[in-house]
């Protein structure tokens, strides 16, 4: 009997490996699993997990019309050739282009995973508003069709899509993020020495990196003794990406340390005293779940995604978006109170052990696959 085919379309193989590999490996018990991403060093690792890789031209940045049409045609050709029984799209371009191709080819079962609304929905100004209207029209065409299901990571994103009529309310699911290995990310005592405050994310303006640096500058000027760490790669493929030169300048000034890409996040978080993410908007930030699982107090923004993980004054502190003084005040408060950090860290672990675990996310996602694919 021929096994059914499941195809993932992602814009980045590294993101697939870090956020969807456990689900894909679990799905391999029932499906022949294929993954389509642009070529990259990370894509070479897919074969080690028994996943068939299909290189596809799909840039994360750029709106050159000819290139976008070429991507759409390439996706349609791949779907026609593979004839998958189920497709999952993730991130903006795969959801839009993959959804349009699936609609044109009458693909019977499509799951679109909204990992966040992205730069277009976060940006401000008239040009951003125009871009949002165009993207919303694309979502409506890609998602409002029979056989289409949408995973949202937080209720704010789902409510926005439903209010704008971008998808069918009966075909949505709320699944809290990508899931975290609660064994790998486990509590440990805070390390001795100077306290460490970590912002772990891609180096983007909309992750609140600039506000974090401003808060660190203010706290240092006030005499606070702490290390402020940026852990994550520069990402110039994203319009909100910060140049490496700027990151190095902040480091040379002694305001922050920039550690770049790290593949040992469990150790990074256990080496921290406070984990910070002053993001403007998220789907469901995996790093905050990892931080809570590691028993660390959190300072984050009161923004969609972040507030799903952090309960204010319970397992962390929430501050307004784009507000460096409030961020500095919250970080300073926790730096001055180790006992409060310990209480918040213990509560954070309790908060995420259930629906945020990788086991729960795998179970919920596979149940949706079964329903979508019949």
N, C-alpha and C positions, 0 to 999 in steps of 0.2 A: 504494500500500500504506500503510495506517495505521500510523504509528509507535507503538511502545509508550510507555506513560506511566510516568514515575518521579515519585513524590511524596515530598517531604521534609516531615516534621512536626517543628518545633522550637519551643521556648518563647520564643525571642528571635531576631529577625532579625539583630541585630548579631553574635550568636554564630555564626549560620549564615554570615554574610559573612566573619568572621575565621577560621573553622575548617573550613568545608565548601565554600566557593565553588570552589576549584580542582577538587575532585572532581566537583562538579555541572557545571561547564563542560566537563570532559572527558567526562562521561556524556552531554552533549547531542549528541554525535556519534551516539549510538545510541538516545536516548530523547527524548521530549517532556518537558521537566523543569518540574515545578510545585513551589511551596514554600508551605506553610501555616505562618503564625506570627501572633501577636497584632499588631495595628496598631502601628506605631512609625515615627519618622523614618527609621530604617535600612531599613525594609521598602520604602520608596519607591525605594531604589537597586537593588532586585532586577530591575526592568524594564530597567535599563540593560544587564544581562547576558543579556537574552533569556529570563528566567525568569518564568513566570506566578505571580503572588502571590495567595493566598487568605487574607484576614483571618479569624482565628478567635479566639474568646474562650477564652483559656487562661492563667490567672494563674500566675505562678511561686510566689506565696506565698498562703496561705489554704487553709482546709479547710472552708469553708461548704458543707454538703451540697448545697444547691440549686444553687450555682454549679458544683460539681464534676459533678453530674449534667448540667447544661446544657452543660458543656464536652464531656462524653462523647457526648451526643446530637449536638452540632454536628459533632464529628469523624466520627461514624458517617454523618451526612447527607452530609458532604463525600466520604467514601469511596464511598458509594452513587452519588453524582452523577458523580464523576470516573471511577470504576472503574479505578483505576491497576493496572498490571501488576506494579509493585514499589513498596513503601513503605519509607522509612527513617525510624525514630524516633530521637531523641536527647534525652538528659536524662530525669529521672525521670517527670514527668507525661506527656510524649508517649509514652514507652515503656509506661507503665502504661495510660493511657486509650486511646492509639492501638492498643496490643496487644489490649486487650479488645474494642475496636470491630472490629478486623481479625478476631479470632476469631469474633465473633458473625456477621460477614458472610462468613466463610469466605474471607477474602482469601488468595490463593494464595502470595504471596511477601512476606515482611516481614523487614527487617534492623533490628535494634535495636542502636544504638551506645551502649555504656556509657561515657560520658565521665568517669565517677567515681561513687562511691556516694552522695555528697551529705551534707547536714546530718544526716539521720536516722541514717545509719550511723556518723557521726563522733561524734555526741552521746553523752553518758554519762548514767546514771541510769535509774530504773525506767520513767519515762514514755517515754524514748527507746527502751528495750528493747521496750515494748509497741508503739510505733510501728513499730519494725523488723519485728516479727512480722507486723503488718498489711501493711506494704509488701512483705515477702517473699512473703506469700500472693498479693498482686496480681501480683508478678513471675512466680510459678509459673503462675498462670492465663494471663498474657499471653504467656509465652515457651515454655511446654512444649506445643507443638502442631505439627502438620505445616506445613511451609512457613516456619517461624520460624528465623532465624539471628541470632546475637549476636556483635557485635564487642566484644572487651575490649582495653583499652589496656595492661594489665599482668597478669602471671600471678597476683598475689595476689587481684585481683577475680574472675578466672575460677575460681580454686580455691575461693573462698568460695561462689560461686554453685553450683558443681558439688557441693560438700560438702553444701549445703542442698537439693539437688535442684531448683533453680530453673530449670534449663534442661537441654537434651539435650547431653551432651558431644560428640556427633558433629556438632553444628551450631553450634560456636563457632569463632571465628577470633581470633588475637592479632595486632593491627595497632598499631604503636607510635605512637599519637597522630594528630594531624591533618596532620602533615608541615610542613616548613619550607622556604622558598625559600632554597637555599644560596648563590644569587647575591646576593640582597638582604642576607642576613645573612652577612657575611664578616669575617674578621679584620682588625684595624687596630691600630696601636700605641696603647698607653694614652695618654690625654691628659696634658699636663703639669699641674702644680698640685696642690692638695689632693686626696687620694684620695676617690673617690665610691663609696659602697656603696648599691646599688639593690635594693629589693624592689618588683617590678613584678607587680601582681595586683589583683583587686578587694579593697577594704578590708574584709576579713572576719576575724573572730577565728580561724576555722579555717585561714586562710592563715598564721597565726603572726605577725600584725601586732603584737599586744601584746608577744609575746616579742622581736620585732625592736626595738621601742621601748625595752623594758627593757634589752636588750643595748647599744643605742646610749647610753642613759643611763649605764650602768656604764662603758663605754669612755670616754665624755667625762669622767666623774668621775676616771678613772685618768689623764687627760691625753692621751689619744689624739687626734690631729688628723685629722679626716676629716669628710666630709659624708655624712649618712645620709638617703636619699631614699625616700619612698613614692610610687610612680608607679602610679596606678590610681584608678578612680572609687569613690565610696561606693556601696553597694548595699543599700538598706534594704528591698528586696523579698526579701532573704535573711534568715532568722532570725539568722544570725551576723553580719549587717552592723553595722559600727561607725558611730555617728552622726557627721555632719560636724562637729558642735561639738567632739567629742573629738579628731578629727584636727586641727582648727584649734588647739585648746588645746596639743597636743603641739608643733605648729609654733611657736606663740607663745612657748612655753617654750624654744625653741631646741634641742630634742632632735633633731627630724627636720624635713625639708622635705616638704611634701605637694604634689605636682605635679598631682594629679587625672588625669583621662582623658588619655592620650597616644595619638596616631595615628601617631607617628614612632618606633616601638619600635627600629628598626634604629639610629637615631641615639642614642636613649637608652642602648642597651646598649653601643655603641661609646664613649660618653662615660663609661661606668662603669669602675671598676677591679675591683670584685667584684660579682657578682650573687647575691642571697640569696633563698631561698624556704623559710622554716621551717614549711611546711604540715603539718597533722595527717594528711592523706591526700589523694592525687590519683589521677586516672585516668592521664594522662601530661601533665605540665605543659608546654605549648608554650613558655612563656617560658624554661624551662631548656634546651630544645633550641636556641632562638634564641640564648641566651647562649653555649652551647658552640660553635655555628656561628660566632659573633662572636669566638671566641677568648678568652673571659673565664673566669677561675676562678670556681667556684661554691661557695657554702655552702648546704647544704640539710639537711633532716631525713632520717633513715633510715626513711623511710615509703614505703608503696606508691606507685608512680609516680615519685617523686623518685629512688629508687635505681635505676630503669631507665636514667636519664640519667647519674647521677653515680656513678662508681666511687671509693670512699673512698681518699684519698691519691694518686689518679691524675689525675683532671681536676677534683677538688674535694674538699671535706670534708663528711662526713655527721655530724650530731649527733642526740642523742635528741630525740624530740618533746616539746614543752612544756617545754623546758629552756633558759631564757634565759642562765644562766651559761655553759653549754657553747657556746651560740651566740656569746656575746661572746668567749669564748676562741678559737674558730675564726676569727671575723672578725679579731680582733686579730692572730692569727698570720699571716694572709695580708696584712694591712695592713703588717706589719713586714718582709715578704719579697717584694719585687717580682720577684725571679728565680724564686721558686716560683710566683708567679701566672702568669708568662709560660710556664713549663713546663706548668702545668695547662691554661692556655688553649689551647696548641698541641695537647695530647692530646685536649682536648674537641672540637676541630674534627675530628680524626681519628675520634673515636668516633661522631659523628652524621652524617657524610657519607653513609652507606649507608642503613640501614633507617629512619632518622628523616627522610629527605629527602621533599619533597613528591612527587617523581617516583615514589619507591618506594610511598608511601602510596596515591597515585592508582592505580597499577598493581594493587596488592593489593586495593583496594576494588572496582575495576571487575571484577576476576576473581571476587570474591564475588557482585557483582550478577549477573553472567552465570550463575553456578552457581545462585543463588537463583531467578532468573527463568526458568531453563531456556533 
